[in-house]
C-alpha cells in the first residue's frame, strides 16, 4: 500500500539566540524522511521565523511509513562556517495509518536538543495519502491498532481475543561504535535516538504482521522495552495480546455515566462468540542459547510462598466430576495449539474462571556481542526458554493459560537477569477458538460459577497438589476448596467480594555480593537469586498477615543487579477477600537460653504485633462476618508440610513440632527469632509507617472498597537518587538505607498532596535501578484521585498536617516543599544523603506556555491542557476516541551539572521537558489526554568529578479524546470537541 507523505513547515517561535552580534538567529529547517531531504529558505534575523513553506512530498511505501520517523531539524545558517544545530523533532507517522485515525498532525512541537533541552517550538503540518495495495506479500501492517492499556479499551468491544504476540529486534549500540570516539556527544546521542526510533517502528510493524496472520486488528496491553546491553548491542522487544476489536459508534453504546470506574468495568466490553477464543502465536521451538557461555536458570511457581502454605483456587468434592470434565475438555482443546499468554490484567466478567497463583521464572545470562543484527536467534531462544518454564509451572497448577504476563531485564556489565511472571489461570472455554466445548457445557459452567468467589477456587486436584497448601471450603459458596492466601499479578476482578479497603504492600531487600567478572559474577548472582526470591515472598506474607488481609493483586517483583549488590522490590495491593479464610495472627517464637530480659523483649514484640493487627483491621474497615468452623469445614491438617517463615537452616524438622502453631481456633503464622536477620525482619515489619489519615494507596488501577471517585486527579513522577558510603557497608545497613529511601519518598508525596485529602494514590509504580557503583535510584509514578467521604474534611486536613509535620521534624526537606500544590516552581532540596527531585506535570512549551489553574477555559483554542494519567480511564469522563500510542525515547546530557542545579535540577528540568513533548504530540493529533501513561525506563548516570551527567527516559501511553460526562449530552458523538475542556482541576502546570 504505497503512500504519499506531505509536510509543511509553517513557523517557529522562541528560538535561541545563535548570532551573538545581532542577538538573533538565521534559521532554516531540514525535513528528512528515509533518504530524501528537503530544506526551507533561510529566515534571516528573527527568533520567531515565518517560513510558510510549500508542501514537501515524499512518495514512499507504507512499510517505510511504519519504520521511519519524520525528522525535522532546525539549524542556524552560517555563511563561512558549518551550520549550527538548534534542535530536532521526531514525528511518528503511524497514528495516521489507521482507518479511523486522525487525518492530519498539526501543531506546535518543542524543538529538542540532547545537550541544551527544549529550544523553542516549530509549527508543522503533516498529511498522509494511502493507496490500496492488494499485494498479499506486503511487509506492512497498516491498520493494526496498538493500545498500551491492559484492559479492553473503553470505547471498543472485543469480538475475539486471539492470544500472545512477541517480537524483538537487535542492533549495535551507536554509543559503543568506533566512530563514537571522534564525533561529538550531540551527534552520538542523536544517532542513538534515531536508531531506537527506527527499531521501535520496525518492531511495531512486525508485531502488526503477526496480528494480521491471526486475523486480528489490534494489540492490547502492548509493552515495549529497551535493553541497553552496552558493548553487546541494543535490543528492542515487545509483547502484547492480539485481539479483534469493534468500535462502539453511538453514545448509547458507551459505558453508562458513573464516577466509579469499577462500575464502568462491570459492563462487559466483550462479545462472546460461541466457538471462538484464544490462540497463541508463540510457535517457535526452544533452541540452545548459542551465544551464551553460561546459562543459570532460576524459576519458581508461587501460588504462595516457596515451601509455605499459600495456595490459590479449588476443586472440592461437590462439582468435582464436572470440573474434571471441564479440565479434560479444555486441555484437549489446547493440545492442538500453543499455550496462551495474555498481557491483560483486567477482564470482563465470566472470562476468568479460576486463578492458580503467581508463576515466575528468572534466568541469568552472559551477554555476547551481537554479530548479525538480522538474526536475533540467541535472544529469542533465551525468552523461549523462560516462557517454557512459565508454561510448565502453570500446567502443574492445573491451568491452561497465564494472564497478567510481563517480562523484564536487569543488566550490569556482561550479566543480564531475564525475568518473567504472570498468574496461572483457567479461562472460560467458550473463548477457545477451536470450538471444542459444547454449548451445554458452557451453560453448566456459568451455572456452576458462584458470583464473587469462583476465581478463588483452586484449579488443581487437592489430593495431588504440586506444593504444600492449607485448604478450606469457600467462605462464600461453601462448595469448593480455596487456599488461605492468594497471590496474583492481575487487577482485582470486578465481581470479587471484598471486605473493607485495600492498601499498598511492599517488600524491600538488598544483598551485597563480591565484585567479579564474567562467569564468576553470573554464578554468584545465580546463587543469590533463589534466596532473595524466598525472602521477598516471606516479607510479603508477613506484611499481608500484619494488615489482616488474605490476598495480593497487581504483584510486581523486580530484581535489580549492580556491581556489588542485588536489590529486590515487590509491590502489590493487599485486600481481604470474603471467600478466603480469616488470616490467623502472627506468633513470635524464640530459640534462646533462659533469659528473663529476652523473654520480656519477645513478649513486648508479640504485644506490639497484636496491637498493630488490630489497628490495621480498624483502619481498613476489615470486619468479616463470623462463620462457625462446623459450617465451613475443618481445614486439611498438614503440620509437617507447613513451614515457618523465619527458620534457621540448621534447625531439624523434629524441632518444628515443638512449637505451638495454634492461635485460638485459627492457625498462627510463626516468626522464629533465632538470628540477627530474623530480628531485622521483625523490626522492619513493625516500623512500616501507615499512610496518614485521609490517604490510601494501591498499585492497581482501582482501590478496592472505594467507589465514589470525583473528577479531580493529579499525576506525579518522583525520582530519588542516593549515593551510599562504601565504608563498613553491611546487608543490614543497606536494607535500612533502602527502606528509609522508599518510606521518605512516600512521606514527601503525602505531604505535598495534603490539600487533596481524602484521596487515594492509585497505580503506584516503583522502579529501582543501580546505574553505577554505590548509587541507588528509585522512580515513582502514580496518580492521586480524590473521593467523597462523609466526614469533615477540614478536621482531617488539620490532623494530617500535624501528624506529617511531627513525622518530618528530622527531615527538613519535607517542610521545604511549596505549600500549594499548583505552585509554579518546585524546589528540590537534598535529603542527606539523598538527592531528590519531584516533578509534577508540565504543559507544552510555547506562547502562553506557563499556564496556571486560574486561566480561563480554552474556548477558542483547539486543545486545552493535555491531561496525563497512568490509569486506563479518566474519572468523570468518557473516552470517545483512541488516536494511537505515544512511544518516545529521549536522551539528555550535560557537562555543567552543578550549574544546572545538581542532580535534582537536571532531572527536574529533563522530566518536565519530556512531559511537554508528550503533551505537544498528543495535542497535534487532536487529543486532550494520555491514558495508560508509563515511564518504562529512566537511566541516570553521572560523573561528579567531571561535572557531567546523562539520563535516558522512555515513556509510552495512549493518546485519546475524552468528553466530560456533563458535556456528553450536548456534544455530537461523531465529533466530540476537545476545546471545551477547562484547565485540569488539581493539575500542576509549570
N, C-alpha and C positions, 0 to 999 in steps of 0.2 A: 504494500500500500504506500506508494511514493507520495510525497507531500511537498508543499512549498511553505517555508518559514519566512515571515515578513517582520522586519524590525524597524522601528522608527525612534530616533533619539530626539527628544523634544527640548529639554532644557536641563540645566544644573543649578544648584544653589548652595551657598555656604561653603564654597570650595576654599581650600587653604591658600595662603599666600606663598607663591612659588618664586616670584621675582622680587627680590628684596629692594631693588632700586625703585620700583613703582608700587610696591605693596599690592600687586595684582597678579593675575595668572593668565597665561595664553593657553587655554585648554582646548583639547580636541579629544575625540573618542574613537577607539578601535572596536569594531564589532566582529567577533570571530565565532564561527561555528564549523567544527570539523577543520578542514584545511583551507577554508575560504575566509578572507578578512576584508572588511570594508572600513573606510575612515570617513569621519566627518570633516568639515572645514575647521580651521583654527579660529576660535573666537577670541580676539585679542583683548587683553587688559580688562578683565572682568572676573569677579568672584561669583557672578550669577549669570553664566552664559545662556544664550537662547539660540540653540542650533537649528531646531525645526528642520531636521534633515529629511531627505527623501526616504522612501521605503527601500530598505536594503533587503534583497530577496535571495534566499538560499533554496535551491532545489535539491532535496535530499531524500533518502529512503527513510521509511518510518523506523527502521532498526536504528539508524543514526539519531533520529529524534529521541529515542528512548535512552540511548547510551550517552550521547554527548550533551553537556550543558552549554547553554549560550553564555559566552564570555564577553563582558563589556569592560573594557579597560579605559580609564580616564588618565590622560597624560598632559604634561605641560610642554609646550613646544619650545625648543631652544634652537637658535639658528646655528651656532658654532660648536655645539656640543650635543651629546646624546640627550634625547628627550627624557624628562624626569617623570617617573611613575607617581601618580596621585593615589590610585587605588583601583580595585576591581569589584565587579558584581557578577556572581554566578546565578543564572536563572534556569531552573529545571523546567523543561518543556512538557514533561509527562502529564501534568494536570490538564493540559489542553487536548489530550488524546483520547479522553473518554467520550462516549456517545452523549452523555448527559452533563458533561463538564462545562466549565466556563469557556467562552469563545475567544476571550482576549485576556491578556495580562497587561494591566496598565496601572502605573502608579509611580510614586517616588521610592527609590531604592537607596539605602545607605551605601556610600562608596567606602569599601573596607580595604584597609591596608594592614598586612600582618605585623608591621612594625609600629605604626602610629595609631591604629584603630580606625574608627569611623572618621572620614574626612569629607563631609558634605553629603549631598544627595544628587541623584540623577533621575530624571523623568523619562521612562521608557514605555513604549507600546509594542506588544508582541502579539502576532496572529499566526495561526496555522491553518492551512488548507490541505485536507487529506483527500486522496483519490482512492476509489475502491480497487482492491487488489485481490483477485481470486486465486492467486498462487498458493497452493496448499503446502509448498515447501518454504514458505516465507519464514524468516527468522525473527519476526517482531511479534509482540503480544499486545498490540494496541487494543484498548477496550477493556482490559482486565483492571478492575478497581482494587486498590490497596487500602486497608484500614489498620491503624495501629491499635484500635480498641480491641480488648479481649472478650467482647461480647458482641452479639448481633447488633449492627448499627441501628440507631433509634428509628430512622425513617425508612428502614428496609425490613423485608421479611425473608427468611431463609427457606428457599424451596428444597434445598438439599445441602447437607454438609458432607463433603467428599472425603476429607482426611488431611494427612500431613504432607507438606511440601517443604523441601530444603534444598539449599544450593550454596556453594561457596566459590569464590574466585581468588586467585593468588597473584602476586606480582612482587617485584623488587621494590624496596622502600627507597625513594629518591634521597632520603636523608643519609643513606649509607652507601650511595654510589660514589665512584671515584671523582666524578665531576663536581661533587658537593664540596670538595676541598678548594676549588678555585672560584666558585660562584658565591654571590652574596647571600646572606641569610634570608633576604626577601625572596630572591629567586628560588632558593631551596624550599621555603615554606609554600610558595605558590605552586611549585612543581608537585609538592605533596598534596596540596588541596585539589589540584586539577586531577591527579591520578585517582584520588579517592572518589571524586565526583564521577569519573569515568567508570570505575569499578562498581560503584553503587548503582549507576544506571544499567550497566551490563547485568548485574546480579538480579535486579528487579525484572528486567526483560526475560531472563532465563526462568525465574520463578513463574512469571506470567505464562510462558510457554508450557510449563508443566501443568498449570491450571487449565489451560485450553485443551491439553491432551486428556484431562479428566472431565472435560465438558463443563467446566465451571466458568464463572465470570468474575470472581472476586477472591481476595485473600484477606482473611480476618485474623487479628492477632499477629500482624506482621512485625517481626522483631529482627532488626539488622544490627550487627555488631562488627567492630573493627578490632582485629588482633594485631597489635604492633609488635612484631617479633624481632625487632632490631635488625641485625645483620642477616638474619634468616629470611626476612621478607615481610610482606604485608598481606594479611588475609582479611577479606570481607566476606561474611557469611550471614545467612538469613534463614529463618524458619517461619512458618505460618500455617494456617488452616484454610484449605481450599473449599469454597462454598459456591452455590448458585443463589444469587440474591435477586429479589424483585423489589422495585421501588414502590412505596406507598404513595400514590399520587394525590389523593384528595385529603382535605383537612380532617374529614371524618375518620380517615384511616390512621391518623396519627394517634399516638397514645393519649388517653384522657388526661386533661389538665389535673395536675396534682403536685403538691410541693414535696411529696415523698418519692424519692427515686425508687425505693423498694416497691411501692405500689405500682409504679410505672413498669418495673421489670416483671411484675406478675402477669402483665398482658403478654401472652406468648407471641413473639415475632417469628414463629416457626410454623411452616406449613408441613404437615406430616404426610408424605406420600406413602401409600400402603406397602410399596415394595421397593423403596429406595433407602439408602442410608449412607454409610461411611466407607470410604476407600482410601488406602494409603498409597502414595507413590514411592515410598521408600523401598525400592525393589533391588537395590544393588547388593550383591553378596559381600560378605565381610572378607577383606583381603588382609594379608600380613602387612604391618606398617614397615615398609622397606626403608623409609628414611629415618627410622628411629633406632638409635644404638641401644637404647634401654627402654623397656616398657614395664612400668609398675602400675598395676591397677588396684584400686580400692573401691568397692561398691557395697552398698548396704540397702536392704529393704526395710524401711522403717514405718510399719503401720503404727509403731510405738517407738519406744526406746530400744536400743540394741540390748537384748537379753532382759528386758524389763516388761512387765505386764502392761502393754499399751497396744490394744488392737484396734479393729475397726469393723464394721458391718456384719451381717449374720445370717445363718440358716438354722432355724430352730426345728423342733420336732414337728410343729404344725406347718403345713405347706412345704415340707421337705421334699416329697416326690415331685411336686410342681416345680420347685426351684431346681431340682436335679435335671428335670426335663428342659427347663429354660436354659440351663448352662449347656446341656448337650446340644440343643438346637442352635444356640448362639455360637458354640465352638465349631460346629460343623459348617456354619455359615462363614466362619473366619478362616477355616483351614485352606480355602481356595484363594485367599488373598493375604496381603501383608497386614502386620499388626498396626492398628490405628493409633496415632498420636494426635493430640489436639492442644493447640496453644491457647484455647479459650479457657477462661476462668469462671465465666457466668453463663448459665444455660437456661433455656425455657423450662417450665415445669414439665415433668414427665420424661425429659431426655436422660437424666441421671437416675439410674435405678439403685445401685449400691456403690459405696465407697470402700475400697480395701485399705487405704492408708498411703503414706508417703513412700515412694520408691526413688532411690537416688543412686548414682554411680559416679565415681571420680577416677581419673587416670592421670598419672604423671608421665610426661613425655620429655625427651630431649630434642630440642629443635635442631634442624639441619637446614642448610641453605636451600632455597627453592631453585632447582636447576632449570626447570621448564615451567613457566607460568601457565602454559596451556594444558598441563597435565597435573592437576592437584590431587592425584590419587592417594598420596600419603595422608593428607589431612582428611580426605573423605573416609579413608579406612579407619582413622582414629575415631571419628564420630560414629561410624557404623558400629564399631566395637562397643562404644558407650551405649548406644541405643539398644544393642542386643542384650546388654546387661540389664537395662531397664525392662525390656520385654520379659526376660526370664524371671525377674522379681515380681512383675505384675501377674504372670501366669501362676507363680507359686501362691499368690494370694487369691487365686480363683477368678481373676479379672481378665478381660479381653481388650482393654483399652487403657490409655494413660491420658488424663486430662490435666489442664494447668501445667503443661510441659514447658520447660525453659532450659536453655543451655548457656553456659558462661565459661570464661577462661581467666586465669591469672598467670601472668608471665613475669619472670625475673631472670634476666640474662638468658641462659640457654635452657632453662627449665620452664615448662608450661604445665599447669594443672587444668585439665578439662573436667568440667562438672556438668551434670545433667540431673534434673529432678522433676518429678511430677506426682500425680495422685492416681494410683491404680483404681479403676472403676469398671463397673458393669453398666453398659448403656442399654437403652430401650431397643429391643431387636427390630422394632418397626422402622428404625432408621437405617438398618443394614441394606445396602444396595442390592445384595444378592437376592433378596426377597424370599429367603428360605423359610421364614417364620410365618406360619399361617395366621389368618385373622383371628381365629378363635383363641389362639394362644395369646395374641396381643390383648384381646379383650379380657382374658383371665388375668393377664399381667397387671392391667390397670385396676382391676377389681381387687387384686391381692396387695396392692401397694397402699399402705396406710398413709394418709396425708401427714407430712411433718416429720416422719421418722423413718420412712422407707430407705433413704440413702444411708442411714446409720447401721442397718442390719448387715451382718458380716456376709460376704460373698463366698467365703471358703468353708470347708467342712470342719466343724468343731472337733470331730474325732481324729482329724488328720491335719492339724494346724501346722504351718511352717515355722511357728515360733511359739514360745510360752505366752499365753494370754489369759486374762481374767474376764470371763464372760458372764453376763446376767441376761435375764429376759428384759426386753424393751420396756421401759417405764411408761411408754405411751400406748402401744397396741398390746403389749404383754403376750405376743405370739412368737416373735423371733428373737434371736440372741443378738446382743450388742456388746461391744467392748466397754471397758471402764473409761478409756481415754481415746480420743480420735485426733490424729494429725492429718492435715490436708494442705495442698498448695492452691486450692481454689477459693473463690469467694463463697460466703455463706449462701446456700440455696434460699431462694425467696420463700419457699414454703416450709422452711425449717421452723420448728417451735423453739424459741429461745426464752429463757427466763432472765430478766434483768438486762443490763447493758454489757457491752464488750469493753476490752481495753487492750492497749499495745503491750506486748510482752517481748522482751529482748534478752538474748543470751550473748555474752561477750567473753572472748577468750583470746589470750596471747601466749605464745610459747616461743622461747628462744631456741635457736639452732646454731650450730657452728658454721662459720663461713667455709664453703667448699666449692669445688669446681666440677662441672660436668657430671659424670655418673655418681660420684661420691655425694654431690649435692642432691641429685634426684633420689638416691637411695635414702638419705636422711629424711627428706620430705615424705617419702613413701612410708617410712616407719612411723612418722609422727601423725599422719592423716587419720588412721583408724581411731587413735586415742582422742584426737581433737573432736572428731565426729561424735564419739561417745560422750565426751564431756559437754559438748554443746547441747545435745539432746537431754543430758542429765539436768543441766541448768534450766532448760525449757520446762521439763517435767516438774522440777522443784518450784519454779515460779508460778506455773499453772496451778499447782496444788495450793500455793500460798494465796492466790487470788480467789480460791474457792470455785474454780471453773474446771471444765472437763473436756474441752475441745479447742483446737487451734485451727484457724483458717488463714489463708494467704501466707503460709510459711515460706520464707525465703532465707536460705543459708548461704553465706559467702565464706569461702576460704581463700585468703589472700596471702601470697608468698612474697617475702622480701629477702634481702641479702642475709640477714641474721635473725629473722623471726618469721613466724606464721601467725596470722590473725584470723579468728573466726567471729562472724557476726550473724546472728539469726534473729529475724523479726517475724512476728505473727500477731494475729488478733485472737485473744482468748475470749471464749464465750461459754455460757452454761447451756448445754442442750438438754431439753426436758426428757429426751428419750434415753439419755445415758444416766448411769447411777450417780448418786451424790458422791463427790470425792471425799475420801477419808482425810483425817488430819495428818500432820507431819510429826513423827515421833523421833526424838534425838536419843541415840544410844551411844555410850562411851565405853571404850575398852582400855581402861587405865587402872593403875593401882588405887587402893583405897585412899582417897584424898578428899577431905571434907570441903575444902575451898573449891576444888574442881567440880565436885558433885553439885555444889551450890551454883557454880557458874553454869553447868549444864541445865539445872533446874530453872535458872533465870532465863536462859535462851529458849527453853521449851515454853515458858510462860509468854515470852515476847512473841514467839511464833503463833501461839494460840490466839493472842490478842490481835495480832496482825490479820489473821484469817477472819476473825470476827468483824474487824473494821472494814476489810475489803468486801465482805458479803453485804454489809450495810451500805458501803459506798456505791457498789454496783447493783444494788437492789436485787440481790440473789436470795429469793425466798421460795424455794421449791416446795410443793405440797408434800406432806408426809404420806408415805406409802409403806404399808407393812411388808415385812420380808416374806410373809406367807403368800401374799398376792404376787409379788414379783418372782419368787422362786429363789432358792438359795444358789449362790454362785458356785462354780466348779472349784473345789479345793485343789490347789496346786502349790503347796508351801515349798516344795523342793525346787520348782522351776522358777518361782518368782524371786528375782534377785533384788538386793538393796542398792540404793543409789551410790552412796559413798562407801565403798568397801575396799579394804586393803587386799592386794593381790596375794599376800602371804597367808591370808585367813583361810582356814579349811572349810569345806562345806558342812562339816559336822557342827561348827560353831554357829551356823546360821539358825539352827533350830533353837538355840538357847535364847534368842531374842523374842520378846513378846510382840508379835505383829498385830495384835488386836487393839482396837481403839473403839471401845463401845461395841456396837454391832457392826461397825464398818472397819475394813482393813486400813491400817495406817501406812503411810509412806515413811520409811525408816531412813534417817540420816545418821550414819555412824561416824563419830568423831574419833579417828584413830591416827591422824597425822596432821601436819600443818596445812596441807592442801584442803583437807576436809574443813578445817576451821575457817580457812579463807573463803570457801564456798558458802558456808553458813553465814559468814559475816556479810558477803556480797548479797546474799539472799535477803538479809534483813535491812540492808542500807539502801535498797532501791526506793527512791522517793516517789510517792504517787503524785499525779498531776494536781495542781491547785484546784480549789473548789470552783466549779463552773467550767472546767476544761475536761475534755475527753479526747482520747487519741486512738487511732487504729491504722493499720496498714492496708486495709481493704477499702473498696470504694464507698461502702456504706457502713456506718457504725450500727451494729446490732442493738436493737432496743430504742433507737431514736428515729422517728418518722416525720416529725413536724419541722422540716427544714424551711429556712427562709431563703430569699434570693441573694443575700449578702455573702459573698465569698471573697477570699483573699489567698492567692497563691504566693508561695515564697520559696526561695532557694537559699541555702546557707552552706558555707564551706568553712571548715576549720582545719588549720594545719599546725602541728606542733613538732618541735624537734626535741628528741629525747637526749638526755645526758648519757654518755657511754660509760660513765663511772658506776661500778657496782650495780649494774642492771640485772635484776632478777625477774623470774616469772611473776612473783607477787607484786613487785613494783610496776612491772609492765601492765599487768591487769588493772592495777589501781589507776594508773595514768589513763588507760583506755576507757575505763568506767567513768572517771571524772570528766573526760573529754565529752563523752556522749551525754552524760547527765547535765553538764553545764550548758551544752548546746540546746537541750530541750528546755532547760530553765530560761535561757535567754529568749527562746521563742515564745514561751508562755508570758514572759514579762512584756514583750513588745506587742503581743496580741491581746493584752488585757482589756482593751477598750471594746473588744468584740464579744465578751462573755455574755451569756453562756454560748460556747462554741465547741466544735469538735474538729480536731486535726485529722483529716482523712487522707488515705493513700500516702502515709508517711513512708518514704523510700530512703533508707540509709544505704550509702555506698562507702566502703572503706578501701583505701589503697595505700600502698607503701612505695611511693615513687622513687625514693632514694634511701640510702642507709640512714637509720635512726630518724626517719621522717614519717609521720602518720598523718594522713589526710582523710577527713570524714566529710561527705557531701550529703545534704538532706534536701529533698524536695517534697512538699506537701501542700495541702490546701486547707484553709480554715473556713468552716461553714458554720454560720450561726443557726440557732434553732429556738423556737418559742419554749419558754419554761414558765410554769405557774409559780413564780416567786418574785420577790422584789429584786430587781437587777442591781439597783444602787447598793443595796446591802452586800450583795455578792461581790460587786466590784471592789468595794471598800475592804472587804475581808481578804480578797485575793491579793490586793495591792500590799496590804500589811504583811501577809504571810510571805509573799515574794521578796519584799524588802528585808524581812527578818532573815530569810534564807540566803540572801545575797549580801550580807554585811561584809563577808570576807572576799567578795568578788566585786571590785569596783566597776568592772566592765558592765555588769548588768544594770547599774544605776546611771551609766553614762549614755545609754541609748536614748533617742528622742522620745519625748513623752507622747507625741501624737503619731498615730500610725501612718498618716499621709504626709509626713514631713518631706521636704524636697531633697534633703541630704541625710545620709545615714553614716555618721562617723563610726569607724571601727577601731576600737582600742584594743591593744594586745592583751590577751589574758595569759598571764605568766604560767607556763612558758608558751602558751598558745598564741598564734597569730590568727585573728578571727575576721571573718567578713560575712555579713548577712546582706543579701541582695534581694530587694523587693522588685516588683515588676516595673519595667521601663517602657515608655511609649515610644513609637517610631520617632526618629530624629527628624528635624526639619523646621520649617517656618511654623511657629506656634508649637514647637515640639515640647516645650516644657509646660505640659498641661497640669491643671490641678482639678480637684474634685468639684470646685465651685464654678468651673467653666460651664457656660450654657450648653444645653443639649445640642447635638450636631444636626440641626435642622436642614442645613444647606450643603452639608458635606456628604461624600459618598459612603464613608465608613467612619464610625467613631473610634474610640479607643478599643483596640482588639483585646478581648479577654483571653486569658490563658489559664488552663486548669489541667491537672493530671487525671481528672475524672473523665468518664465517657459521656457525661451528661452535664447540663447546666441547670441548677435548681431554679425552679420558677420559670423555665423557658422551654421551648420546643425547637429541636434541631430540624430544619426543613431541607437542608441540602449539604451533602459532603462534596468538597471541592478537590479532594486529593490529599496525599500525605505530604508533610513537610519533613524532609530528612536532610539536615545540614551539618557540615563539619567545618570547624573553624580552628585556626592556629593563630596564636598571639605571642609575640616575642618582644622583649625589651632589653636594652643594655643600660637602662637608667632606673633600676628597680627602686632605689631609695628615693629618688626624685619624684617618682610616681606614687609615693605613699607606702612603700614597702609591699609586702605580700598582700596585705589587706586591700590597699588602694588599687593594686594591679588587678587582683581577682575581681574586686567590686566593679571596676570600670569594664573589664572584659565581659563579665556575665551580663551587665546592663546592655552592652553593645549587642550581645547575642540575642537578648530579648527584643531589642529594637529591630534587628534584621529579620527575625522570625515574624514580628508583627507587620513589618513592611511587606513581606512576601504574601502574607495572608490577605492584607488589605488590597494588594494589587490583583489578587484573584477574585476580589469581590466578597471576601469573607469578613466576619466580625468576631471570630473566636477560634481558638485552638483547643481541642479536647484531646484527651489521652496523651498529654504532653509528658515527655520523659527526657531527662538528661542522662543518656546512656553511658557517657564517658566524660570524665573530667580529669585529665592527667596533667599534674603540675610538677615542674622541675625547676630548680633554682641553683644558682652558683653565687652565694653571697660574697665570696671573695672577689669575683669579677663584676659584681653588681648586675648580674644577668638573671633572667627567668624566662621560662616558656610554658605555655599552657595550651592544651588541646581539648576541645569540647565538641561532643557530638550530641545533637538534640533531634527529636522527632515528635510528630503529633499529627492529628487530623485537622485540616482546615475546614471549617464549617460555617454555615449561615444559620443563625438562630433568631427566633422571634419570641419576645416576652409573651407570657400567657395573657396578660392584659391587652396586648395588641393583636392577638391571634384572631379575634372576632372581626376586626376591621381591616385585616390585611388579606390580600388575594393570595391564595395558595400557590399560584403559578409564579409570582414574582415577589417573594417576601422581602421587604426592604431592609437593608442593613443600616439605613440612615436615621432611623428613629430611635436607635438605642442611645440612651443617655450615658454619660460617663459612668463607669462602673462604680457602684456603691461599694465602699470599702476597698477600693483599688488604690494601690500606691503607684503613682506615676512620678518619675523623677526626670 
